[in-house]
């Protein structure tokens, strides 16, 4: 079974996203901030990461860069989640190593489509 790490400072969004990825047959873990996400990746690098952009402390972009610099950090497919739809914002995410992005709010159809696009399903 493939694994997914859901990283968001909102417990509600983490639980919602967890339900989606579990319905897509992924084992799921959660992290409430970038530091905890890095700890999770060190202990067991997931196959996929849903990563919130705007979090207190370490931003999603900073976390993304740290993950990509880790041993095996190129392995996970990382989908950055954001409320900002400006093209410059999206381009920055892709340039920094995100495989895709999702606009918040998202639903099962959107996550499934993005996971299909990047080869997870």
C-alpha positions in Angstrom: 0.0 0.0 0.0 1.3 3.5 -0.9 1.6 6.1 1.8 0.7 9.7 2.0 1.6 12.4 4.5 -0.9 15.2 5.0 0.7 18.4 6.3 -1.6 21.3 7.4 -1.8 23.4 10.4 -5.6 23.0 10.4 -6.8 19.8 12.1 -10.1 20.0 10.2 -8.3 20.1 6.8 -5.9 17.3 7.9 -8.8 15.0 8.8 -10.7 15.9 5.6 -7.6 15.2 3.4 -6.9 12.1 5.4 -10.3 10.7 4.6 -9.8 11.5 0.9 -6.4 9.8 0.6 -7.6 6.8 2.6 -10.5 6.4 0.3 -8.0 6.4 -2.5 -6.3 3.4 -0.7 -3.3 5.2 0.7 -2.0 4.6 4.2 -2.0 8.1 5.7 0.0 10.0 8.4 -0.5 13.6 9.5 1.8 16.5 10.5 0.6 19.8 11.8 3.6 21.8 10.7 6.7 21.7 8.5 9.1 20.6 11.3 6.9 17.6 12.1 6.6 16.8 8.4 10.4 16.7 8.2 10.5 14.4 11.2 8.0 12.1 9.5 10.0 12.1 6.3 13.2 11.2 8.2 11.5 8.3 10.0 9.7 7.0 6.9 9.7 8.8 3.5 6.1 8.7 2.1 5.1 8.1 -1.5 3.0 11.2 -1.6 2.7 14.5 0.4 -0.2 16.9 0.5 1.6 20.0 1.7 -0.1 23.2 2.8 1.7 26.4 1.7 0.7 28.7 4.5 1.7 27.4 7.9 3.1 29.2 10.9 6.9 28.7 11.4 8.1 26.8 8.4 6.1 27.5 5.2 5.2 24.8 2.8 7.8 26.1 0.3 10.5 25.9 2.9 9.4 22.4 3.9 9.3 21.4 0.3 12.9 22.5 -0.2 14.1 20.7 2.9 12.4 17.5 1.8 13.8 17.6 -1.7 17.3 18.1 -0.1 17.0 14.9 2.0 18.3 11.5 1.0 15.4 9.9 -1.0 13.7 13.4 -1.0 13.2 13.1 -4.8 10.9 10.1 -4.2 7.7 11.5 -2.9 5.2 13.1 -5.2 4.5 16.5 -3.5 1.3 18.4 -4.1 1.3 21.9 -2.7 -2.1 23.1 -1.4 -2.8 26.8 -1.5 -5.5 29.5 -1.6 -3.4 31.7 -3.8 -4.3 31.3 -7.5 -1.7 33.8 -8.9 0.3 32.2 -11.7 3.6 33.5 -10.1 2.7 31.6 -6.9 2.0 28.4 -8.8 5.1 28.7 -10.9 7.2 29.2 -7.7 5.8 26.0 -6.2 6.6 24.0 -9.4 10.1 25.6 -9.7 10.9 24.7 -6.1 10.1 21.0 -6.7 6.3 20.5 -6.2 4.9 17.9 -8.6 1.5 19.6 -8.7 -0.6 22.1 -6.8 -4.2 22.1 -5.5 -6.3 25.1 -4.9 -8.2 25.1 -1.5 -10.9 24.2 -1.0 -10.4 20.8 -2.7 -12.5 17.7 -2.8 -12.1 14.0 -3.6 -12.4 14.5 -7.4 -9.6 17.1 -7.4 -7.2 15.1 -5.3 -7.9 12.0 -7.4 -7.3 13.9 -10.7 -4.0 15.4 -9.4 -2.8 12.0 -8.1 -3.6 10.5 -11.5 -1.8 13.3 -13.4 1.4 12.7 -11.4 1.3 8.9 -11.6 0.2 7.9 -8.1 -3.0 6.3 -9.3 
